Amino acid sequence: MRLNDDRKEYVAGSLDDSALFSDPWSLFGAWLEEYRATGVADATAFALSTVGPLGQPDARIVLLKDVQDGSLIFYTNYASKKGHDLAANPYAHALFFWPSLERQMRISGKVEKVDSAMSDAYFHSRPLGSQRGAIASAQSQPISGRPALELQFEAAETIAATELQRPAHWGGYAIRAERMEFWQGRPSRMHDRIAFTHTESGWSAVRLQP
């Protein structure tokens, strides 16, 4: 296997200097909708990176569920590995990779839990199976085997649909963006990179060398 021979030329688009004067959230929304329009599965997926209490980085794929007030919203188990990381170090990095458009988006900032009402509303919008799965699984905790996990889910299935309640250990987080970087692949590796940083007076932008 010769990985160093894998090559491609990036020719799908460009990001000219007019983007320096754009609203980064409007540009992000346009890029995301363009990727969703391709029909790819899980178009809202992104890699969420966190840092544990001893400084160890970790990453996993999660799904973006909303964009509100300059924040990315996602939901998870607060007692999971990512939840423990965020409790110790409440900052995160979100990486979106949209290969068919030859684009990446990098967004980082402080993370806060969303309010209970918002978490409740999203929880009850999920399919019943997903609600029961959130109740049944102690995410990131060891278990003896798949049969034991199935038993936990079967126990959750005995809860009537009208009695399902969001577990206190499950809910939403908001990544409040402090930095946003747009990356567009270009020929000869002369990629376009424009980074936005949030300041007290708003967003400032700069073009970065590839």
C-alpha positions in Angstrom: 0.0 0.0 0.0 1.6 3.3 -1.2 -0.4 6.1 0.4 2.1 8.7 -0.7 0.9 8.1 -4.3 -2.7 9.1 -3.6 -3.2 12.5 -5.2 -6.0 14.7 -6.5 -6.3 18.2 -7.9 -8.8 20.5 -6.3 -10.8 22.3 -8.9 -14.4 22.5 -7.6 -14.4 26.2 -6.6 -12.7 29.3 -5.2 -13.0 31.8 -2.3 -12.1 35.3 -3.5 -11.2 38.3 -1.4 -14.8 39.5 -1.3 -15.4 36.9 1.4 -13.3 39.0 3.8 -16.2 41.4 4.0 -18.9 38.7 4.4 -20.8 37.8 7.5 -19.2 34.4 8.5 -22.5 32.9 9.7 -24.2 33.8 6.4 -21.4 32.2 4.5 -21.4 29.1 6.7 -25.2 28.8 6.1 -24.8 29.1 2.4 -22.0 26.5 2.3 -23.9 24.1 4.5 -27.1 24.3 2.4 -25.1 23.8 -0.7 -23.6 20.6 0.7 -27.0 19.4 2.0 -28.4 20.0 -1.5 -26.0 17.4 -2.9 -28.1 14.7 -1.1 -25.2 13.2 0.8 -26.2 11.3 4.0 -25.5 13.0 7.3 -24.6 16.3 5.7 -24.6 18.0 9.1 -22.0 15.7 10.6 -18.8 17.2 12.1 -15.8 16.1 14.1 -16.0 17.5 17.6 -12.7 17.8 19.3 -12.3 18.2 23.1 -9.5 18.1 25.6 -9.6 16.0 28.7 -8.6 17.1 32.2 -5.0 15.9 31.8 -4.6 17.6 28.4 -5.4 14.6 26.2 -7.2 15.5 22.9 -10.1 13.4 21.7 -12.5 13.6 18.7 -15.7 12.0 17.5 -18.4 12.6 14.9 -21.6 14.3 16.1 -24.5 15.9 14.2 -25.3 19.6 14.1 -28.9 20.1 15.2 -29.2 23.9 15.1 -27.4 27.2 14.6 -28.6 29.9 17.1 -27.2 33.2 18.2 -23.7 32.6 16.8 -23.5 29.0 18.2 -23.5 25.5 16.9 -26.0 23.2 18.8 -25.5 19.5 19.3 -27.0 17.0 21.8 -25.4 14.2 23.8 -25.1 12.4 27.1 -23.5 14.8 29.6 -21.9 11.8 31.4 -20.1 10.6 28.2 -16.4 11.1 27.6 -17.1 14.3 25.7 -19.3 15.5 28.5 -16.5 14.9 31.1 -14.0 16.7 28.8 -16.2 19.7 28.4 -16.8 19.9 32.2 -13.1 20.0 32.7 -12.2 22.2 29.8 -15.3 24.0 28.3 -13.8 24.7 24.9 -14.3 22.7 21.7 -13.4 22.6 18.0 -15.8 21.6 15.2 -14.5 20.4 11.9 -16.9 20.1 8.9 -15.5 18.2 5.9 -17.4 18.5 2.6 -15.3 16.5 0.2 -17.6 16.7 -2.9 -17.3 20.5 -2.7 -13.6 20.3 -1.7 -14.3 22.4 1.4 -13.6 22.4 5.1 -15.0 24.5 7.9 -13.3 24.9 11.3 -15.2 26.6 14.2 -13.9 26.9 17.7 -15.1 28.5 20.9 -16.4 28.2 24.4 -19.1 25.6 25.1 -22.1 25.9 27.4 -25.1 23.7 28.1 -28.4 24.9 26.5 -31.3 25.5 28.8 -33.5 22.6 30.0 -36.5 23.7 28.0 -34.5 23.6 24.7 -33.1 20.1 25.6 -36.6 18.9 26.5 -38.1 20.1 23.2 -35.4 18.5 21.1 -35.5 15.2 23.1 -39.3 14.9 22.5 -38.9 15.7 18.8 -36.7 12.5 18.3 -38.1 9.2 17.2 -39.3 7.1 20.1 -36.5 4.6 19.6 -33.9 7.3 19.9 -35.5 8.6 23.1 -35.4 5.1 24.5 -31.8 4.7 23.4 -30.8 7.8 25.3 -32.5 6.4 28.4 -31.0 2.9 28.0 -27.4 3.8 27.3 -24.8 5.0 29.9 -22.7 6.3 27.1 -19.0 5.6 27.2 -19.3 3.3 30.2 -18.1 -0.3 29.9 -20.7 -3.1 29.6 -20.3 -6.9 29.7 -21.5 -7.5 26.1 -24.2 -6.8 23.5 -26.8 -8.9 25.3 -26.6 -6.7 28.4 -27.0 -3.6 26.3 -30.1 -5.1 24.6 -31.6 -5.9 28.0 -31.2 -2.2 29.0 -32.9 -1.2 25.8 -35.7 -3.7 26.4 -36.3 -2.2 29.8 -36.6 1.2 28.2 -39.1 -0.2 25.7 -41.5 -0.9 28.6 -41.9 2.8 29.3 -45.0 4.1 27.7 -44.5 6.7 25.0 -46.5 9.3 27.0 -44.3 8.7 30.0 -40.9 9.1 28.3 -38.9 11.9 29.9 -35.5 13.4 29.0 -32.9 12.0 31.4 -31.2 14.7 33.5 -27.8 13.4 32.1 -28.8 14.1 28.5 -29.1 17.4 26.7 -27.7 20.0 24.4 -24.4 22.0 24.2 -23.8 25.3 22.3 -20.3 26.0 20.9 -20.2 29.8 20.9 -18.0 30.6 18.0 -14.9 32.7 18.6 -13.1 31.6 15.4 -14.3 30.4 12.0 -12.1 29.3 9.2 -13.3 28.6 5.6 -11.1 26.4 3.4 -11.6 25.9 -0.3 -9.4 23.5 -2.2 -7.5 25.0 -5.2 -5.2 23.6 -7.9 -1.5 23.1 -7.0 -2.3 23.1 -3.3 -2.7 26.9 -3.4 -5.9 26.6 -1.3 -8.1 29.5 -0.2 -8.2 30.0 3.5 -10.1 32.9 5.2 -10.3 33.1 9.0 -12.7 35.1 11.0 -12.1 36.0 14.7 -14.8 37.4 16.9 -13.9 40.6 18.9 -15.9 43.0 21.0 -16.6 45.1 17.9 -17.7 42.2 15.8 -15.9 39.9 13.3 -12.5 40.6 11.7 -11.2 38.6 8.8 -7.9 37.7 7.3 -6.7 35.6 4.4 -4.2 32.9 5.4 -1.6 31.3 3.2 -2.2 27.6 2.4 
